[in-house]
Amino acid sequence: MNPYKEIYDLDKVIDNLVSGLKYSKNKSKDTENINTIIRVRNAFEDVLEKKYYNSAVEICIYQILLYFYKYYDIANGGDINASEDGLMFDFKTNFSLGKEYARSNVVDELRKYLDFHALKEGAITESSTKKEKELYFMVQDEVISEKLKERVKVLKSLIHFKLKK
């Protein structure tokens, strides 16, 4: 069972229906139907949080452990204690500061990536006007927001759930 994949697919259907709404002959009825689908979609997602479980958190923890072990090169004599100390520090910091803190770190990294390429390609320069820079940052924020939304949605769609016993 892959309910987040179903939700992801349903989101695409909802987007298509909303796009087609401008051509509708009965906008109020079609809007009501779309809103019903959205409510059911949200209810389905709520049920997932209460009746099902998955191993996604443990998988992420193992992946992070693997990253730290490779970063500290423990296979070639690196200090396993230092890697675990670093890992625990990161987890403690991120867990205490929350999801938005972790998200902001990802956003900052994506901003650096986009800035690097914008400067490299000459899309933005030191001599760019204030208006050009404001427009660049507005577009940058939009691109980052969409990229993260899509990535999180796709990653969630990979998570399989099982009934709680």
C-alpha contacts under 8 A as a table, 3 or more apart, distances in Angstrom:
res1	aa1	res2	aa2	distance
1	M	160	H	5.65
1	M	161	F	5.94
1	M	162	K	7.09
2	N	5	K	5.51
2	N	6	E	6.68
2	N	157	S	6.75
2	N	158	L	7.05
2	N	159	I	6.34
2	N	160	H	4.59
2	N	161	F	6.27
3	P	6	E	4.91
3	P	7	I	6.18
3	P	48	L	7.89
3	P	157	S	7.16
3	P	159	I	7.96
3	P	160	H	7.03
3	P	161	F	7.13
4	Y	7	I	4.84
4	Y	8	Y	5.97
4	Y	45	E	7.91
4	Y	153	K	7.85
4	Y	156	K	5.72
4	Y	157	S	4.26
4	Y	158	L	7.23
4	Y	159	I	6.82
4	Y	160	H	7.84
5	K	8	Y	4.91
5	K	9	D	6.15
5	K	154	V	7.68
5	K	156	K	7.34
5	K	157	S	3.92
5	K	158	L	6.70
6	E	9	D	5.06
6	E	10	L	6.03
6	E	157	S	7.52
7	I	10	L	4.89
7	I	11	D	6.07
7	I	41	R	6.69
7	I	45	E	7.61
7	I	157	S	7.73
8	Y	11	D	5.10
8	Y	12	K	6.59
8	Y	153	K	6.58
8	Y	154	V	7.44
8	Y	157	S	6.53
9	D	12	K	5.17
9	D	13	V	6.48
10	L	13	V	4.97
10	L	14	I	6.13
10	L	41	R	7.41
11	D	14	I	5.01
11	D	15	D	6.12
12	K	15	D	5.04
12	K	16	N	6.22
13	V	16	N	5.07
13	V	17	L	6.17
14	I	17	L	5.05
14	I	18	V	6.07
14	I	34	I	6.80
14	I	37	I	7.58
14	I	38	I	7.43
15	D	18	V	5.11
15	D	19	S	6.10
16	N	19	S	5.03
16	N	20	G	6.17
17	L	20	G	5.05
17	L	21	L	6.14
17	L	34	I	7.09
18	V	21	L	5.05
18	V	22	K	7.82
18	V	31	T	7.99
18	V	34	I	7.40
19	S	22	K	6.65
20	G	23	Y	5.59
20	G	24	S	6.73
21	L	24	S	5.01
21	L	27	K	6.46
21	L	30	D	7.11
21	L	31	T	7.44
22	K	27	K	7.74
24	S	27	K	5.43
24	S	30	D	7.32
26	N	29	K	5.66
26	N	30	D	6.18
27	K	30	D	5.10
27	K	31	T	5.77
28	S	31	T	5.09
28	S	32	E	6.12
29	K	32	E	5.03
29	K	33	N	6.24
30	D	33	N	5.00
30	D	34	I	6.17
31	T	34	I	5.07
31	T	35	N	6.12
32	E	35	N	5.08
32	E	36	T	6.24
33	N	36	T	5.04
33	N	37	I	6.35
34	I	37	I	5.09
34	I	38	I	6.22
35	N	38	I	4.97
35	N	39	R	6.16
36	T	39	R	5.11
36	T	40	V	6.24
37	I	40	V	5.14
37	I	41	R	6.07
38	I	41	R	4.99
38	I	42	N	6.15
39	R	42	N	5.14
39	R	43	A	6.09
40	V	43	A	4.98
40	V	44	F	6.05
41	R	44	F	5.13
41	R	45	E	6.35
42	N	45	E	5.08
42	N	46	D	6.25
43	A	46	D	4.96
43	A	47	V	6.24
44	F	47	V	5.14
44	F	48	L	6.46
45	E	48	L	5.17
45	E	49	E	6.78
46	D	49	E	5.32
46	D	50	K	6.80
47	V	50	K	5.23
47	V	51	K	5.92
47	V	52	Y	7.66
48	L	51	K	5.68
48	L	52	Y	5.31
48	L	53	Y	7.69
49	E	52	Y	6.40
49	E	53	Y	7.67
51	K	163	L	6.42
51	K	164	K	6.01
52	Y	161	F	5.94
52	Y	162	K	5.56
52	Y	163	L	4.71
52	Y	164	K	5.21
53	Y	161	F	5.47
53	Y	162	K	5.65
53	Y	163	L	6.51
53	Y	164	K	6.10
54	N	57	V	7.76
54	N	159	I	7.12
54	N	160	H	6.29
54	N	161	F	4.85
54	N	162	K	6.38
55	S	58	E	5.39
55	S	59	I	6.21
56	A	59	I	5.04
56	A	60	C	6.14
56	A	159	I	6.40
57	V	60	C	5.14
57	V	61	I	6.21
58	E	61	I	4.97
58	E	62	Y	6.20
59	I	62	Y	5.13
59	I	63	Q	6.19
60	C	63	Q	5.02
60	C	64	I	6.14
61	I	64	I	5.10
61	I	65	L	6.10
62	Y	65	L	4.96
62	Y	66	L	6.08
63	Q	66	L	5.03
63	Q	67	Y	6.18
64	I	67	Y	4.95
64	I	68	F	6.22
64	I	87	L	7.91
65	L	68	F	5.18
65	L	69	Y	6.07
65	L	84	E	7.97
65	L	87	L	7.28
66	L	69	Y	5.09
66	L	70	K	6.08
67	Y	70	K	5.22
67	Y	71	Y	5.96
68	F	71	Y	4.88
68	F	72	Y	6.05
68	F	83	S	5.73
68	F	84	E	7.52
68	F	86	G	7.82
68	F	87	L	6.71
69	Y	72	Y	5.27
69	Y	73	D	5.90
69	Y	74	I	5.63
69	Y	75	A	7.82
69	Y	80	I	7.02
69	Y	83	S	6.14
70	K	73	D	4.65
70	K	74	I	6.53
70	K	75	A	7.51
71	Y	83	S	7.88
72	Y	78	G	5.42
72	Y	79	D	6.65
72	Y	80	I	7.33
72	Y	82	A	7.73
72	Y	83	S	5.82
73	D	76	N	5.61
73	D	77	G	6.73
73	D	78	G	4.85
73	D	79	D	7.80
74	I	77	G	5.01
74	I	78	G	3.91
74	I	79	D	6.00
74	I	80	I	5.82
75	A	78	G	6.80
79	D	82	A	5.33
79	D	83	S	6.45
80	I	83	S	5.07
80	I	84	E	6.22
81	N	84	E	5.13
81	N	85	D	6.00
82	A	85	D	4.98
82	A	86	G	6.09
83	S	86	G	5.12
83	S	87	L	6.14
84	E	87	L	4.88
84	E	88	M	6.03
85	D	88	M	5.20
85	D	89	F	6.12
86	G	89	F	5.13
86	G	90	D	6.20
87	L	90	D	5.13
87	L	91	F	6.15
88	M	91	F	5.07
88	M	92	K	5.92
89	F	92	K	5.19
89	F	93	T	6.05
90	D	93	T	5.16
90	D	94	N	6.00
91	F	94	N	5.17
91	F	95	F	5.79
92	K	95	F	5.27
92	K	96	S	5.94
93	T	96	S	5.33
93	T	97	L	6.06
94	N	97	L	5.21
94	N	98	G	5.74
94	N	99	K	7.40
94	N	101	Y	6.87
94	N	102	A	6.14
95	F	98	G	5.15
95	F	99	K	7.56
97	L	100	E	7.70
97	L	101	Y	5.80
97	L	102	A	7.87
98	G	101	Y	5.53
98	G	102	A	6.65
99	K	102	A	5.16
99	K	103	R	6.06
100	E	103	R	4.89
100	E	104	S	5.96
101	Y	104	S	5.07
101	Y	105	N	6.42
102	A	105	N	5.24
102	A	106	V	6.61
103	R	106	V	5.14
103	R	107	V	6.18
104	S	107	V	4.87
104	S	108	D	6.05
105	N	108	D	5.12
105	N	109	E	6.32
106	V	109	E	5.12
106	V	110	L	6.24
107	V	110	L	5.09
107	V	111	R	6.10
107	V	144	I	6.77
108	D	111	R	5.04
108	D	112	K	6.33
109	E	112	K	5.17
109	E	113	Y	6.34
110	L	113	Y	4.94
110	L	114	L	6.18
110	L	144	I	6.78
111	R	114	L	5.13
111	R	115	D	5.92
111	R	140	Q	7.25
111	R	144	I	7.55
112	K	115	D	5.03
112	K	116	F	6.00
113	Y	116	F	5.24
113	Y	117	H	6.44
114	L	117	H	5.22
114	L	118	A	5.96
114	L	140	Q	7.32
115	D	118	A	4.99
115	D	119	L	6.03
116	F	119	L	5.37
116	F	120	K	6.04
117	H	120	K	4.90
117	H	121	E	5.91
118	A	121	E	5.28
118	A	122	G	5.89
118	A	123	A	4.87
118	A	124	I	5.67
119	L	122	G	4.98
119	L	123	A	6.18
119	L	124	I	5.57
119	L	125	T	6.15
120	K	123	A	7.83
121	E	124	I	7.99
122	G	125	T	6.11
124	I	128	S	6.08
124	I	132	E	7.73
124	I	133	K	7.09
124	I	136	Y	7.53
125	T	128	S	5.18
128	S	132	E	5.96
128	S	133	K	6.41
129	T	132	E	5.10
129	T	133	K	6.25
130	K	133	K	5.12
130	K	134	E	6.10
131	K	134	E	5.07
131	K	135	L	6.12
132	E	135	L	5.10
132	E	136	Y	6.08
133	K	136	Y	4.93
133	K	137	F	6.19
134	E	137	F	5.21
134	E	138	M	6.14
135	L	138	M	5.07
135	L	139	V	6.17
136	Y	139	V	5.22
136	Y	140	Q	5.93
137	F	140	Q	4.81
137	F	141	D	6.05
138	M	141	D	5.28
138	M	142	E	6.36
139	V	142	E	5.04
139	V	143	V	6.12
140	Q	143	V	5.13
140	Q	144	I	6.12
141	D	144	I	5.17
141	D	145	S	6.00
142	E	145	S	5.14
142	E	146	E	6.15
143	V	146	E	5.29
143	V	147	K	6.01
144	I	147	K	5.02
144	I	148	L	6.09
145	S	148	L	5.34
145	S	149	K	6.06
146	E	149	K	5.07
146	E	150	E	6.02
147	K	150	E	5.24
147	K	151	R	6.04
148	L	151	R	5.02
148	L	152	V	5.96
149	K	152	V	5.39
149	K	153	K	6.08
150	E	153	K	5.09
150	E	154	V	6.08
151	R	154	V	5.15
151	R	155	L	6.04
152	V	155	L	5.10
152	V	156	K	5.98
153	K	156	K	5.17
153	K	157	S	6.16
154	V	157	S	5.01
154	V	158	L	6.69
155	L	158	L	5.30
155	L	159	I	7.15
156	K	159	I	5.41
157	S	160	H	7.90
